[in-house]
Amino acid sequence: MFGKIAICCGRASQPLGLRICEILGIEPEPVEFIRFSNGNLMVNFVGDTVREKDVFVIQSGERSILQDRDLAYGTVSGDILELLQMIYAIKDSAGRITAVTPYFPYARSDKKDKPRIAIAAKMMFDMLEAVRADRVLTMTLHCPQSQGFSNIPVDQLHADEVFLDTIVSLGKEKLAFIAPDSGSILNNDFLAMHVGRFMRKKGMSPDIETGYVKKIRVDDSETPHVRSVEGVDDLSGRTVIMNDDETLSGKSLVQCAGIAKERGAEDIYAFVTHGILSGDAVRMIEESVLTKLYVTDTVEFNTEEAEKVVGGLPKKIETLSVARIFAEAIKRIHEGKSLSSLFLGK
């Protein structure tokens, strides 16, 4: 058994980290980040010792609503180095270190589909092991199989419970769960099944259909070609639910929502775990036929930057917090208990 829980928050995840600390009833460890004139970074733990404590270092590997690609690269790369330095600074004193990466860095770089490129997701796991992290806690990897890249234990959480509560609270019984692409079919069908079960337990009478949007990408651009909705011919009078792991440019969601509307959808809600929403995504969402886009705080929604994009406060994007899921997972890891009951269907 390790000592007390200690929470350390990187600057990319401070709001989420503070929410987790509030739920757990503990104070975050004070950390000082010093940037020198040559661009180098120093991480300094200025509080009491973390010796033999069970330390959880919270830092996502992504930021939201960055329009400048060079700035985005520098910011994300800096966040990764910050995470690695935080872990390395306490490796000799902490009893155990868990890297909590709500959005795992370079999660989409999970395969070698061209010659002479890096599988950066694998590289990230290797670097976390190299700085002597003992385990990784994350949420909704782009490819769940990438957990196999790691030589240390990896726990993957999901936002399904938070999404389910919100979907049921809409009060709609005639639903269509439409996967934005073929890769998210299983997740959408899984969520549809549990929403139906939960609604029946509450005495509701759900009428649920499922389908998916046929989408192809011919290159690495962020503009896919959307063809049609498969599995559902008529969406008249139905509320459409779309569920995906992340949205970057927002183009897929907007195109899929447009097709659903053409098929007669009444309302269209998208539930996305990681809302990156870079470039012009916020404006596209606001001008689209989407009724609402729900994202989580694995990547903190930058309201100020969003206002710059649309010229005012966004009305169609709402953040759902997953802090309680992470807090419960941290508590269970500390106590050596199973995490499986945190997942729907367990």
Residue pairs with C-beta under 8 A, 6 or more apart in sequence:
1 336
2 52
2 53
2 54
2 95
2 96
2 334
3 51
3 52
3 53
3 54
3 95
4 26
4 53
4 54
5 24
5 26
5 53
5 54
5 56
5 330
5 331
5 334
6 26
6 29
6 50
6 53
6 54
6 55
6 56
6 94
7 17
7 20
7 21
7 24
7 26
7 28
7 29
7 55
7 56
7 58
7 330
8 17
8 28
8 29
8 31
8 45
8 55
8 56
8 57
8 58
8 86
8 90
9 17
9 18
9 21
9 28
9 31
9 58
9 59
10 17
10 57
10 58
10 59
10 60
10 79
10 82
10 83
10 86
11 33
11 59
11 79
11 82
12 59
12 60
12 61
12 62
12 63
12 79
12 82
12 300
13 58
13 59
13 60
13 100
13 102
13 300
15 297
15 300
16 58
16 60
16 102
16 297
16 298
16 300
16 321
16 322
16 323
16 326
17 28
17 58
18 28
19 297
19 321
19 323
20 58
20 323
20 326
20 327
20 330
21 27
21 28
22 323
23 323
23 324
23 327
24 327
24 330
24 331
29 45
29 47
29 50
29 55
30 45
30 46
30 47
31 43
31 44
31 45
31 46
31 86
32 43
32 44
32 45
32 46
33 41
33 42
33 43
33 44
33 82
34 41
34 42
34 43
34 44
35 41
36 42
41 78
41 81
41 82
41 85
42 85
43 82
43 85
43 86
43 89
44 89
45 89
45 90
49 93
50 90
50 93
50 94
51 93
51 94
51 95
52 93
52 94
52 95
53 94
53 95
54 94
54 95
54 96
54 98
54 333
54 334
55 90
55 94
55 95
55 96
55 97
55 98
56 97
56 98
56 100
56 137
56 330
57 83
57 86
57 87
57 97
57 98
57 99
57 100
57 133
58 100
58 102
58 326
59 79
59 82
59 83
59 86
59 99
59 100
59 101
60 79
60 101
60 102
60 103
60 105
60 298
60 299
60 300
61 76
61 79
61 80
61 83
61 101
61 103
61 104
61 105
61 106
61 107
61 124
62 76
62 79
62 103
62 105
62 274
62 276
62 299
63 72
63 75
63 76
63 79
63 276
63 299
63 300
63 302
64 275
64 276
64 277
64 278
64 299
64 300
64 301
64 302
64 305
65 277
65 278
65 281
65 282
65 301
65 302
65 305
65 306
65 309
66 72
66 75
66 278
66 305
67 278
67 279
67 280
67 305
67 309
72 278
76 105
79 105
80 105
80 124
80 127
83 99
83 101
83 105
84 127
84 128
84 131
87 97
87 99
87 128
87 131
87 132
87 133
88 131
88 132
90 97
91 97
91 131
91 132
96 134
96 135
97 132
97 133
97 134
98 133
98 134
98 135
98 136
98 137
98 330
98 333
99 128
99 133
99 135
99 136
99 137
100 136
100 137
100 138
100 326
100 330
101 136
101 137
101 138
102 138
102 139
102 297
102 298
102 299
102 322
102 326
103 138
103 139
103 246
103 274
103 298
103 299
104 121
104 124
104 136
104 138
104 141
105 120
105 121
105 124
106 120
106 121
106 123
106 124
107 121
107 141
107 142
107 143
107 146
107 246
108 121
108 142
108 246
109 118
109 119
109 120
109 121
110 119
110 121
110 122
110 141
110 142
110 143
110 145
110 146
110 149
111 119
111 143
112 119
119 149
121 142
121 143
121 146
121 149
122 146
122 149
125 136
125 149
125 150
125 151
125 152
125 154
126 149
126 151
128 136
128 150
128 152
129 150
129 151
129 152
133 152
134 152
134 153
135 152
135 153
135 154
135 155
135 333
136 150
136 152
136 153
136 154
136 155
137 154
137 155
137 157
137 326
137 329
137 330
137 333
138 154
138 155
138 156
138 157
139 156
139 157
139 158
139 159
139 273
139 274
139 296
139 298
139 322
139 325
139 326
140 156
140 157
140 158
140 159
140 245
140 246
140 273
140 274
140 298
141 147
141 156
141 245
142 245
142 246
144 156
147 154
147 156
155 329
155 333
155 339
157 322
157 325
157 326
157 329
157 339
157 342
158 273
158 343
158 344
159 271
159 273
159 296
159 298
159 320
159 322
159 325
160 190
160 191
160 194
160 343
160 344
161 325
161 342
161 344
162 296
162 320
162 321
162 322
162 325
163 191
163 243
163 271
163 294
163 320
164 191
164 194
164 195
164 198
164 344
166 271
166 294
166 320
167 175
167 191
167 195
167 241
167 269
167 271
168 195
168 198
168 199
168 202
168 204
170 239
170 269
172 239
172 267
173 199
173 204
173 205
173 206
173 207
174 207
174 237
174 238
174 239
175 192
175 195
175 206
175 207
175 208
175 209
175 238
175 239
175 240
175 241
176 208
176 209
176 210
176 211
176 232
176 235
176 238
176 239
176 240
176 241
176 260
176 265
177 188
177 189
177 191
177 192
177 195
177 208
177 209
177 210
177 211
177 240
177 241
177 242
177 243
178 188
178 210
178 211
178 212
178 213
178 229
178 232
178 240
178 241
178 242
178 256
178 260
179 185
179 187
179 188
179 189
179 210
179 211
179 212
179 213
179 242
179 243
179 244
180 212
180 213
180 215
180 242
180 244
180 252
180 253
180 256
180 270
181 212
181 213
181 215
181 224
181 244
181 252
182 212
182 214
182 215
184 212
184 243
184 244
184 245
185 212
187 243
187 244
187 245
188 210
188 212
188 241
188 242
188 243
189 210
190 344
190 345
191 241
191 243
191 271
191 344
192 208
192 210
192 241
194 344
194 345
195 206
195 208
195 241
196 206
196 208
199 205
199 206
200 206
209 231
209 232
209 238
210 231
210 232
211 229
211 230
211 231
211 232
212 229
212 230
212 231
213 226
213 227
213 228
213 229
213 230
213 255
213 256
213 259
214 226
214 227
214 228
214 229
214 230
215 224
215 225
215 226
215 227
215 252
215 255
215 256
216 224
216 225
216 227
217 224
217 225
218 225
222 248
222 249
222 251
223 249
223 251
224 251
224 252
224 255
226 252
226 255
226 256
226 259
228 259
229 235
229 259
229 260
229 263
232 263
233 263
234 263
234 264
235 260
235 263
235 264
235 265
235 266
236 263
236 264
236 265
236 266
237 264
237 266
238 264
238 265
238 266
239 265
239 266
239 267
239 268
239 269
240 257
240 260
240 265
240 266
240 267
240 268
240 269
241 269
241 270
241 271
242 253
242 256
242 257
242 260
242 268
242 269
242 270
242 271
243 270
243 271
243 272
244 252
244 253
244 270
244 271
244 272
244 273
245 272
245 273
245 274
246 272
246 273
246 274
246 275
246 276
247 253
247 270
247 272
247 274
247 275
247 276
247 277
247 281
247 293
247 295
248 276
248 277
248 278
248 281
249 278
249 279
249 280
249 281
249 284
250 277
250 280
250 281
250 282
250 284
250 285
251 281
251 284
253 270
253 272
253 285
253 288
253 290
253 293
254 284
254 285
254 288
254 290
257 268
257 270
257 288
257 289
257 290
258 288
258 289
260 268
260 289
261 268
261 289
267 291
268 289
268 290
268 291
269 290
269 291
269 292
269 293
269 294
270 290
270 292
270 293
270 294
271 294
272 293
272 294
272 295
272 296
273 295
273 296
273 298
274 295
274 296
274 298
274 299
275 293
275 295
275 296
275 299
275 301
275 317
275 319
276 299
277 285
277 295
277 301
277 306
277 317
280 309
282 306
282 309
282 310
282 314
282 317
283 309
283 310
285 293
285 314
285 316
285 317
286 310
286 314
286 315
286 316
286 317
288 316
290 316
291 316
292 316
292 317
292 318
293 316
293 317
293 318
294 318
294 319
294 320
295 301
295 317
295 318
295 319
295 320
296 319
296 320
296 321
296 322
297 319
297 320
297 321
297 322
297 323
298 322
301 317
301 319
303 313
303 314
306 313
306 314
306 317
307 313
307 314
325 342
328 342
329 339
329 342
332 338
332 339
332 342
333 339
340 346
